Amino acid sequence: MHRENVTPLPHLDPHDLTRASLVQWTGCRAETGVELYRIENGGHCWPRLAKPNASAGNDDPVDGPRFGGCSGDIETAVEVWNFFRQYHGA
C-alpha cells in the first residue's frame, strides 16, 4: 500500500510568503520511496537560505513579484548534494 507523509519544514524566513514541506511516499516496489520538497506560493527560483545582495550587484530578477516568491526555508544546493551523495560508489 502506498502512503504519503507530509512534513512541514520550519519557516525560517518570515519575510517570504512561501511554506516548504517534505512529501514522502512509502510502500513502493523493492523497498524504494519517493521524496520531494513542495514549496507553496513559490515562484521560478531555487529556494535558498541566503538572499542575493542587490547593493553588491547580486540581485536575482526572478525573486521579484513578477515571477513569484522564493522560499528561504531550504537550501536547494545542499539538498541536491544530500541526494546524490547517497549513491556515491554505487
CYANA upper distance limits for C-alpha pairs under 8 A (distance plus 0.5 A):
  1 MET  CA     27 GLY  CA      6.08
  1 MET  CA     28 CYS  CA      8.28
  2 HIS  CA     25 TRP  CA      7.08
  2 HIS  CA     26 THR  CA      6.20
  2 HIS  CA     27 GLY  CA      5.19
  2 HIS  CA     28 CYS  CA      6.86
  3 ARG  CA     25 TRP  CA      5.90
  3 ARG  CA     26 THR  CA      5.80
  3 ARG  CA     27 GLY  CA      6.87
  4 GLU  CA     23 VAL  CA      7.42
  4 GLU  CA     24 GLN  CA      6.16
  4 GLU  CA     25 TRP  CA      5.02
  4 GLU  CA     26 THR  CA      7.16
  5 ASN  CA     23 VAL  CA      6.30
  5 ASN  CA     24 GLN  CA      5.67
  5 ASN  CA     25 TRP  CA      6.87
  6 VAL  CA     21 SER  CA      7.05
  6 VAL  CA     22 LEU  CA      6.25
  6 VAL  CA     23 VAL  CA      5.04
  6 VAL  CA     24 GLN  CA      6.93
  7 THR  CA     21 SER  CA      5.91
  7 THR  CA     22 LEU  CA      5.64
  7 THR  CA     23 VAL  CA      6.97
  8 PRO  CA     19 ARG  CA      8.33
  8 PRO  CA     20 ALA  CA      6.77
  8 PRO  CA     21 SER  CA      4.64
  8 PRO  CA     22 LEU  CA      6.88
  9 LEU  CA     19 ARG  CA      8.16
  9 LEU  CA     20 ALA  CA      6.08
  9 LEU  CA     21 SER  CA      5.52
  9 LEU  CA     22 LEU  CA      7.44
  9 LEU  CA     73 ASP  CA      7.86
 10 PRO  CA     20 ALA  CA      8.26
 10 PRO  CA     73 ASP  CA      7.35
 11 HIS  CA     19 ARG  CA      7.06
 11 HIS  CA     20 ALA  CA      7.90
 11 HIS  CA     72 GLY  CA      8.46
 11 HIS  CA     73 ASP  CA      6.24
 12 LEU  CA     72 GLY  CA      6.96
 12 LEU  CA     73 ASP  CA      5.59
 13 ASP  CA     71 SER  CA      8.16
 13 ASP  CA     72 GLY  CA      5.78
 13 ASP  CA     73 ASP  CA      6.73
 16 ASP  CA     69 GLY  CA      7.24
 16 ASP  CA     70 CYS  CA      7.49
 16 ASP  CA     71 SER  CA      6.91
 16 ASP  CA     72 GLY  CA      7.52
 17 LEU  CA     41 ASN  CA      7.13
 17 LEU  CA     69 GLY  CA      7.11
 17 LEU  CA     71 SER  CA      8.21
 18 THR  CA     39 ILE  CA      6.93
 18 THR  CA     40 GLU  CA      5.89
 18 THR  CA     41 ASN  CA      5.48
 18 THR  CA     42 GLY  CA      6.27
 18 THR  CA     69 GLY  CA      6.98
 18 THR  CA     70 CYS  CA      7.55
 18 THR  CA     71 SER  CA      5.99
 19 ARG  CA     39 ILE  CA      6.24
 19 ARG  CA     40 GLU  CA      5.74
 19 ARG  CA     41 ASN  CA      7.66
 19 ARG  CA     71 SER  CA      7.63
 19 ARG  CA     73 ASP  CA      8.07
 20 ALA  CA     37 TYR  CA      7.29
 20 ALA  CA     38 ARG  CA      6.15
 20 ALA  CA     39 ILE  CA      5.08
 20 ALA  CA     40 GLU  CA      6.88
 20 ALA  CA     71 SER  CA      7.86
 20 ALA  CA     73 ASP  CA      7.00
 20 ALA  CA     74 ILE  CA      8.17
 21 SER  CA     37 TYR  CA      6.22
 21 SER  CA     38 ARG  CA      5.77
 21 SER  CA     39 ILE  CA      7.19
 22 LEU  CA     35 GLU  CA      7.50
 22 LEU  CA     36 LEU  CA      6.41
 22 LEU  CA     37 TYR  CA      5.15
 22 LEU  CA     38 ARG  CA      6.76
 23 VAL  CA     35 GLU  CA      6.08
 23 VAL  CA     36 LEU  CA      5.79
 23 VAL  CA     37 TYR  CA      6.56
 23 VAL  CA     38 ARG  CA      7.35
 24 GLN  CA     33 GLY  CA      7.66
 24 GLN  CA     34 VAL  CA      6.17
 24 GLN  CA     35 GLU  CA      4.90
 24 GLN  CA     36 LEU  CA      7.12
 25 TRP  CA     33 GLY  CA      6.10
 25 TRP  CA     34 VAL  CA      5.60
 25 TRP  CA     35 GLU  CA      6.91
 26 THR  CA     32 THR  CA      7.63
 26 THR  CA     33 GLY  CA      5.41
 26 THR  CA     34 VAL  CA      7.37
 27 GLY  CA     31 GLU  CA      7.22
 27 GLY  CA     32 THR  CA      7.72
 27 GLY  CA     33 GLY  CA      7.30
 28 CYS  CA     32 THR  CA      5.82
 28 CYS  CA     33 GLY  CA      6.12
 39 ILE  CA     71 SER  CA      7.63
 41 ASN  CA     68 GLY  CA      7.57
 41 ASN  CA     69 GLY  CA      6.71
 42 GLY  CA     68 GLY  CA      6.28
 42 GLY  CA     69 GLY  CA      5.17
 42 GLY  CA     70 CYS  CA      6.05
 42 GLY  CA     71 SER  CA      6.93
 43 GLY  CA     62 VAL  CA      8.35
 43 GLY  CA     63 ASP  CA      8.35
 43 GLY  CA     67 PHE  CA      5.95
 43 GLY  CA     68 GLY  CA      4.30
 43 GLY  CA     69 GLY  CA      5.33
 43 GLY  CA     70 CYS  CA      6.40
 44 HIS  CA     62 VAL  CA      6.71
 44 HIS  CA     63 ASP  CA      8.28
 44 HIS  CA     67 PHE  CA      6.34
 44 HIS  CA     68 GLY  CA      7.03
 44 HIS  CA     69 GLY  CA      8.24
 44 HIS  CA     70 CYS  CA      7.93
 45 CYS  CA     62 VAL  CA      6.65
 45 CYS  CA     63 ASP  CA      7.32
 45 CYS  CA     70 CYS  CA      6.42
 46 TRP  CA     70 CYS  CA      7.68
 46 TRP  CA     71 SER  CA      8.44
 46 TRP  CA     76 THR  CA      6.62
 47 PRO  CA     70 CYS  CA      6.24
 47 PRO  CA     71 SER  CA      5.30
 47 PRO  CA     72 GLY  CA      6.42
 47 PRO  CA     73 ASP  CA      7.63
 47 PRO  CA     74 ILE  CA      6.42
 47 PRO  CA     75 GLU  CA      6.37
 47 PRO  CA     76 THR  CA      6.11
 48 ARG  CA     70 CYS  CA      8.31
 48 ARG  CA     71 SER  CA      7.06
 48 ARG  CA     72 GLY  CA      5.69
 48 ARG  CA     73 ASP  CA      7.38
 48 ARG  CA     74 ILE  CA      6.03
 48 ARG  CA     75 GLU  CA      4.63
 48 ARG  CA     76 THR  CA      6.38
 48 ARG  CA     77 ALA  CA      8.38
 49 LEU  CA     71 SER  CA      8.39
 49 LEU  CA     72 GLY  CA      5.19
 49 LEU  CA     73 ASP  CA      6.69
 49 LEU  CA     74 ILE  CA      6.49
 49 LEU  CA     75 GLU  CA      5.89
 50 ALA  CA     72 GLY  CA      7.72
 51 LYS  CA     72 GLY  CA      8.16
 52 PRO  CA     58 ASN  CA      5.80
 52 PRO  CA     59 ASP  CA      5.73
 52 PRO  CA     60 ASP  CA      7.02
 53 ASN  CA     57 GLY  CA      7.23
 53 ASN  CA     58 ASN  CA      5.70
 53 ASN  CA     59 ASP  CA      6.37
 54 ALA  CA     58 ASN  CA      5.65
 54 ALA  CA     59 ASP  CA      4.79
 54 ALA  CA     60 ASP  CA      8.41
 55 SER  CA     59 ASP  CA      8.29
 60 ASP  CA     64 GLY  CA      8.44
 62 VAL  CA     66 ARG  CA      7.98
 62 VAL  CA     67 PHE  CA      5.94
 62 VAL  CA     68 GLY  CA      8.14
 63 ASP  CA     67 PHE  CA      7.08
 63 ASP  CA     68 GLY  CA      7.44
 63 ASP  CA     69 GLY  CA      6.87
 63 ASP  CA     70 CYS  CA      6.42
 64 GLY  CA     68 GLY  CA      7.12
 64 GLY  CA     69 GLY  CA      7.67
 65 PRO  CA     69 GLY  CA      7.13
 74 ILE  CA     79 GLU  CA      8.38
 75 GLU  CA     79 GLU  CA      6.94
 76 THR  CA     80 VAL  CA      6.60
 77 ALA  CA     81 TRP  CA      6.72
 78 VAL  CA     82 ASN  CA      6.59
 79 GLU  CA     83 PHE  CA      6.74
 80 VAL  CA     84 PHE  CA      6.91
 81 TRP  CA     85 ARG  CA      6.47
 82 ASN  CA     86 GLN  CA      7.24
 83 PHE  CA     87 TYR  CA      8.28
 84 PHE  CA     88 HIS  CA      7.49
